[in-house]
Amino acid sequence: MSLDGTYDPDNIFAKILRGEMPAARVFEDDHVLAFMDVFPQARGHTLVIPKRSTARNLLDEAPEVVGPLMLGVQRVARAVRAALNPDGLVITQFNGAPAGQTVFHLHIHIIPRWDGLALGRHGAGGMADIDELKALAAQIAAKIA
């Protein structure tokens, strides 16, 4: 899918927001929902999405949504760091399929990185164990300030 298009209200993230699909939830407030990526590129790979949005990507989003979204990303990233003690963090966001976007609901990736450990391919590493994701989610959630 290109940068332009119509928002699909039945995308997986919209279904998670509506409670129609399960997710290993990390954090939620009035503006954002954070949950574990089921196809993680690294242990602790977390996604943050705006709760009240029909934007397919960052370019489509209203400024009044972007501010609280980024504050949520920062809050969750700090918790990932505190919980997992990575050597670094990748915080990224894809716009359009050619850029790597696979779900067309605005979302931000928080990916912990450790020296010497290779990063998995986006969306290609296989589905993670749900019990492990839930344990990681609880570990990260315990560090939310």
C-alpha positions in Angstrom: 0.0 0.0 0.0 1.2 3.5 -0.8 1.2 6.5 1.4 -2.3 7.4 0.3 -5.4 5.4 0.9 -8.5 4.8 2.9 -8.3 3.8 6.6 -9.5 0.3 7.1 -11.4 0.1 10.4 -10.9 -3.6 10.5 -7.1 -3.5 10.7 -5.6 -5.6 13.5 -4.8 -2.6 15.7 -8.3 -1.2 15.4 -9.6 -4.6 16.5 -7.2 -4.7 19.4 -8.4 -1.2 20.4 -12.1 -2.4 20.3 -11.2 -5.5 22.3 -12.0 -7.9 19.4 -8.4 -9.3 19.3 -6.1 -10.1 22.2 -2.9 -8.3 23.0 -0.3 -8.4 25.7 -1.0 -4.9 27.0 1.8 -2.9 28.6 0.2 0.5 29.2 -3.0 2.5 28.4 -4.2 6.0 29.1 -6.7 8.3 27.5 -4.5 8.8 24.4 -2.4 5.7 23.7 -2.3 1.9 24.0 1.0 0.1 24.2 1.3 -3.7 23.7 3.9 -6.3 22.8 4.6 -6.9 19.1 3.6 -10.5 18.3 6.2 -10.6 15.6 9.1 -9.1 17.6 12.4 -8.0 16.1 14.0 -8.3 19.5 12.9 -9.3 23.1 10.7 -6.5 24.5 9.6 -5.1 21.1 6.7 -2.9 22.0 4.2 -1.0 19.9 2.4 2.3 20.9 -0.7 3.4 19.0 -3.1 6.4 19.3 -6.5 5.3 20.7 -8.6 7.8 18.9 -7.2 7.8 15.4 -8.1 6.8 11.8 -4.7 7.8 10.5 -2.9 5.2 8.4 0.5 6.8 9.1 2.2 9.8 10.7 1.6 12.0 7.7 -2.1 11.5 8.0 -2.3 12.3 11.7 -3.6 15.5 13.3 -1.0 17.5 15.4 -3.3 17.3 18.5 -2.9 13.5 18.4 0.8 13.4 17.7 1.8 15.3 20.8 0.2 12.9 23.3 1.2 9.9 21.2 4.9 10.9 21.5 4.6 11.5 25.2 3.2 8.0 25.5 6.1 6.6 23.4 8.6 8.4 25.6 6.9 7.0 28.8 6.8 3.5 27.5 10.4 3.6 26.1 11.7 4.7 29.5 9.9 1.7 31.1 11.3 -0.7 28.5 14.8 0.7 29.3 14.2 0.3 33.1 12.7 -3.2 32.8 15.1 -4.8 30.3 18.3 -2.7 30.6 19.1 -2.7 26.8 22.3 -1.1 25.4 20.1 1.0 23.2 16.6 1.5 21.9 15.3 1.9 18.3 12.2 4.0 18.1 10.8 3.9 14.6 7.7 4.5 12.6 7.0 3.3 9.0 5.0 5.2 6.4 3.7 3.1 3.5 4.5 -0.4 2.4 7.7 0.5 0.5 9.0 1.9 3.8 8.2 -1.4 5.7 4.7 -0.6 7.0 2.5 -3.7 7.3 -0.4 -2.5 9.4 -2.0 0.7 8.2 -2.9 2.2 11.6 -0.4 4.7 12.9 2.0 3.0 15.3 5.4 3.5 16.8 7.9 0.7 17.4 10.1 0.6 20.5 12.8 -2.0 20.0 15.4 -2.8 22.7 18.9 -3.5 21.3 21.8 -5.3 22.9 25.4 -5.2 21.7 26.2 -8.4 19.8 22.6 -9.5 19.2 21.3 -9.2 15.7 18.0 -7.4 15.1 15.3 -9.7 13.5 13.6 -8.7 10.3 10.5 -6.6 10.6 7.4 -8.9 10.5 9.4 -12.0 9.4 10.8 -13.6 12.6 7.8 -15.8 13.5 5.1 -15.3 16.1 6.3 -15.0 19.7 5.1 -17.2 22.6 2.1 -15.4 24.1 3.0 -16.4 27.7 6.5 -14.9 27.2 4.9 -11.7 25.7 2.6 -11.4 28.7 5.5 -11.8 31.1 7.5 -9.1 29.3 4.4 -6.8 29.2 4.0 -7.2 33.0 7.8 -6.6 33.5 7.6 -3.4 31.5 4.3 -2.2 32.9 5.8 -2.5 36.4 8.3 0.2 35.4 5.8 2.7 34.0 6.2 6.0 35.8 
